[in-house]
Amino acid sequence: MGKNYKFDENPIEFNSWVLFRGLVDIILVNDVASYIIFCFAFYNSPDNLTYIDYLRYAGGVVMCTFNIWVKSDAHRVVKDFAWYWGDFFFLIESSLVFDGVFEMAPHPMYSVGYMWFYGASLITKSYVVLFVSLAAHAAQFAFLYFVENPHIEKTYNTVASSSPENLEILQKYFRRDLIVFKNFDFFRSSDLLSVIIVAYAFVLCLLVGKIDENWKLYFYIGIFNISQVMVYISFVIAGFRVSNLPVDWTYGDTLLRLTIGSLLILLHLWTAVSVYEVIGDIGWFYGDFFIDEMRHVNVPQYTGIYRFLNNPEKLIGQAAFWGVTIICNSWALFAVTLFGQISTWLFLQYVELPHMKKIYGLNKVRKLAGVENSIQKEVKKVFKKIDNKSLKDLVKSWEYRNEKKLQRNSRMPESALNSPGETDSEDSEDDKISVSSSSLSRDSLRKRNLSNLVEAGRNVIDEVIGKLATASMETETTKNISHIPTQLYSLCFARENTLIQLGEPIEIEFIGPVKFIKSKDWIGIYEVDSNPSKDVTVKKSHGKWQFLSGKNDIYAAEEENPITSRNIGHTAITRFFNSEHQEMVRGKLTFRGFQIPWKTGKFEFRWHHDGKYGCLALSDPFEIFVKNDDFRLDEEKENLKLNGVDNYLQSIEKDLLMFIEKSLDVTGIQEHNPEWKKLGLDDNIIDVFGSRIGSVEAATYSSCKEKICKRIIYFIKEKFEVEFSWKVITLVGSCKNLAKRIDDAQKALKFD
């Protein structure tokens, strides 16, 4: 703890914990070292390496690497306090955190946190190592079950308590019913009947001789528990009948199959118990299919095993059947098990899931489970790395040099290869640059090739998807709009100038025939040439769209927005007759906030028919730009210089203030509020944003805040040629401080 640490001045609980930490470090290091030495002692080196050996080694290394990630990510989440069981000694104000690996698996420190045991077993190819690892892992689970879990439930009160209303209904319909053999009552006839049927099945198996292929499996419809028990018993009996006890358990893969099958059976038992702990009697017996009263007081519970999987039965609910199949090594049982797995999946997907959505509502049924959410986060991180600017620069450099090589290798005349004024000496100069750049490390070259491959692959995939989507949609689109006179549709700008400064609202005027216009018609903004066809749209608009009714909500398409003489929903319109005496409609839509592009470039509006992607009209291209310092008039620059640096700083503050006010337009989230406080130079940007966005979920607030900050950073880069991280906005706070930082950065970079 250091020389300055005084034990007498700290609580005895804290001192005890510090001593315990040191003891834990010694024990853990000793355990790991002993296990590694133990693995070396029982390592079996193959005489001739086969592809199976390579697969074993690869699988073992992957498991060990995954284990290291699990431990490091778990430490990131729980920190030292929970890592060293600090809450056994004293408590701090904290709660259980489910993030990272804790979203992927239950108790990862005790479950997947010992994956390296099995990786080492694969590498050593030793049953001794495998069974010692299983015993050690079982000891960890015993500690979890008898010590850790009771302590967590006692300390953090994780056991959900039922409401009085719920308990009353439970007592009304459920009275210690038999679940497999739990709650067995000798004086209850139905329980005795279940035992008699099970005993009858076993006696029949022992007394009856060879059973021919016509043996049938009977299910007792209407008696759920008996049917369920008989399914398991019948399957186990079938396994006994189709398999023979091995003479030598250590011959071949017999022992391995028995071990894996037993683990799957244990996994099934744990899954069933965990499911029952969460859903209780009513969920176990599908009570919400029959009892209307339960539908109003119950909601889906995403605790326990359901925190990680939306429906465990889909994935691991049939593990025992697979375990028996592996142990018996029977293709007949494999076919039955596969059929049962598919049937279970179909039932859960097309019966139970629609039923839950119907009685509990879409907003109560979770879409992504913890595991799926964690995988999505990791995939997004990978794609963010792929989109990194430095990788893109490497790709451009690689492409440039490849182009040079192709030009030199192709036997074309120099006049066709070189631009006017370009000579061989310039090529040789490029060669010198290439030679000097060879000092780059091999890792840099690998990154360059990899990034180029990834970028090229993504471009090819996007192109193929675009072509396939266009081909598949064009036929349907042609049918939908073939009867519509698209020449009568038009989109035009309310102003002549199609140069629009970044962040400014964009107003578009639409004209179309009354007879064919639908309230579900919608207009979106897309980059020019991003869609290969003018008749159908295949690219996503990413929220940059509106219905003609003026709404930007997908549920608005289900609402009634009748076209009256003056309105389409919230949009005011005028009616008139064209030169061909056809009744037409003219209206205007204003795009702002999250509905407009927040980057420079050329864009266009596309008008789509009746909530689909058939394109009725395109606008002329318009350009979004940033008026940077180079656009200033020379006279304006001279005035700024003559008036001193302070006036130039004030001009930065003015430009920033105007743009940030536009950026804080959160119309995409809620209606514009005229009572919003105007942003001042000294006001905290994030605080003003928080006051405008109102009460939303934490994830929504965080996502919107990041988007707003990135808008501002993009504007600063385009206008002042200074690049910051978006997190700078949260650090500097006010517009005034941000302007000062820009000014300091320009001075440091020696900008005029």
Steps between C-alpha positions, in 0.01 A plus 500: 500500500801731513694661781241771561214256561392496867302196604381657824327786318291270275200282598577144597272377219709679239826375650363144502403532134848628408655200677254268327595649159862409553404148601277463191781612269735240646241220472393589146856520370582168669187335355571617145866400516415158648235434234736594216772269639236228541401542132863473388537180703210331321557645153486233230708593197373327182753311289352622174298822490167469321241762412306397814802590712521838335130554567554400865784746542307778325190436711704494819677828418166665411350386833799628698497833313126535555553426870757783527252741339222385737714560808629838383155622399352375828764693693418808293137474605524401869832675587722395792226527764284218363797311348634441851157441665504840669128489585571206734692745724326837458241660271516802273218675315482290185273255323545197277631596155412299188733620224748345258556132576239514778239544226622193314504231767372448855775536761778513237771497770385149595359368170676605178781646712648150526484418130878466498464180706341335200739668257789348695322161495477519121865595460630230739262235362474351849194364676676556832529873428137509379354334810719699740384814317136389532550439872666840546223670304237315702667630818468854363129445432457358851653817646272705276187308604564468874690823571494764224135484391350506854730793584391692186131436569540610861712807425339633181149355542492348151209264565188647346200503733151441367231759553205412730271497197731260319528271804124491537454389138782245531339347809169492318625296203820326619531285815843336518449325168732219398797620293684186385518353856525824696208560741417128492214406732428132584139586581427664165363262239643686199851480648468128563369453147810671361728268701304192386530599133875560531547170684289323238725635223814377678352156578385469139855578385654235731250218450413526134745344261619646173284793387441517126499809281130551549549608860294813552535788743173613659439850632234574752338812357348738754714388794798727457731368769437133423557568132822685574633234735410224254683677219821496703451147635408360159800665338739363763347152462535524122864591555550186711336283236704627204839497674720238662723538803862521383744230608784749538400853607840640407498369143466760223279796572261318736616677815502836323143449374385401848663811650357743242156338518496517880598868490215573257253319729624709795468813285140403422419448869655836592307671219168348611556602863610850399197544273264385775657738752412792273162408352356299792197273480298720266774520238592133533142393427436774239243654730471826306344303212201422723477737797388848402567643847873433475535702183433828679734451796789316332763626254791309344783470753852545362690389808706191576572297189263722299741790550731330248254316272149606398388138485753244633290209377577593139872453542578281800156375605556170317856442621414177688367337183821587317698367795324163491540489121877557525536239776301238304667594169179430308391659172139405571507696826675785315210522255243498785696763694537724194127470434427591864736800487337632181150441639585685821644790302192519278268497800693771682540716190153475347277427801649631823674814368193638313290415808734699728501797264122491487426487873797702636557746214798555269672738741507238779652217293875549466647478150868442578630273775809582704723272290373648172543853634861431603582344161351802323714735710817307415411490128438877502840552663663297222325702229594825673863390483458415133357847437794663675652789302855371530402170336328686217816708444703178485256362243532811281879483518495132408267563206719785373815286497319208339376730227859615438620141477224412254592797283868402493422133431258569215683559172313813405664808350629756748268760352203288600632443851645835600309820538632809315834597644550168679835335418686183587693694760178553687434127490845436635428749775190302587716190505730669749202580718384139476847375592525736793158394617618139513630581844144458619458196719351180365205551732418826322509325164274224628256759635509677166419183306236390751326838504500510121351150486230588753413825324487332160288217643254742655471693173436179305241384755324837493498496121367143481234568763398815317468318169310207653268731691441708188429192288263349756315825566470634145236247394279567801561874477409506132171327579423745781567820307441389140156661501627830647590792269838575656555791260244696704710471817772752579723611784650847501667732748319791657803720421716536192836444669575131544811568710400432860720564801553207735228479763245725330142369464414394144160575349373296205182556299309201363241497220295199397157387375224481763372175354819302571650664809486288818536612860778239532706658222837603640801708399859414598847654460779298338848560367510553126570172311470293820203315345575323170144540366278805464188284528571325829688593819720234663713706741395578856406859579612474866208705627530776237143474373141618560152393401306758302302538821812652659569208735827310539368201697454156345185455709357813337444290188239301694313815604225663303632808316216587260571731208261793534463812291758679717713239674679168482531422870701792641612629159315795345426458128339692216302346215508622141444383143784464254493580131346159427217569749626241747455578868838535671632547855782729607658490846825563688701294746781632720783265596701590809687349793558128462316502167778680309854387409765634735787472254607676184427360157240481226155362580156459346138452612310187390119472515372147573154354453269368776758404763706297253820564306369570151640841402254747346721810471853627563602853585791684347823437691581741781832551677565532873815697577684673781602861449854480631760774548613472138158630392540825693542813292850644503362822642338308788827320575692828504248654737537208738878528495493878549260472791722244676484138613211559738269594214606187310425296813160670517435402138576136592262527796229646277534228235506227766199640683291510182587145400465346847154656531408321177656176626295511819180489297358172634188514286567142403420400859220736604306795361683834488444694822491882467582529871844344459771712657726659239857372519750752638878515472550395862222239511599134528418340163418155642276647774300696244469186286379302804234761580370485143496128449291452814441170676620207287673169560868515594605316183304743281647800682855369467459419130346840420766684701777327305332587168465867598866519608619334179302755296683784673840333460433440130408867454821611677710274278339627179497869595815551707705199380552382857405147602393411855349195667127533556559461874668842502151655494418343837833617643505866390137553591415837347518647153744766621749241628467300179578808287809570712619143450455531122695827501782341705510199267526722193787692658676177586459382141619843374184581308453852369 
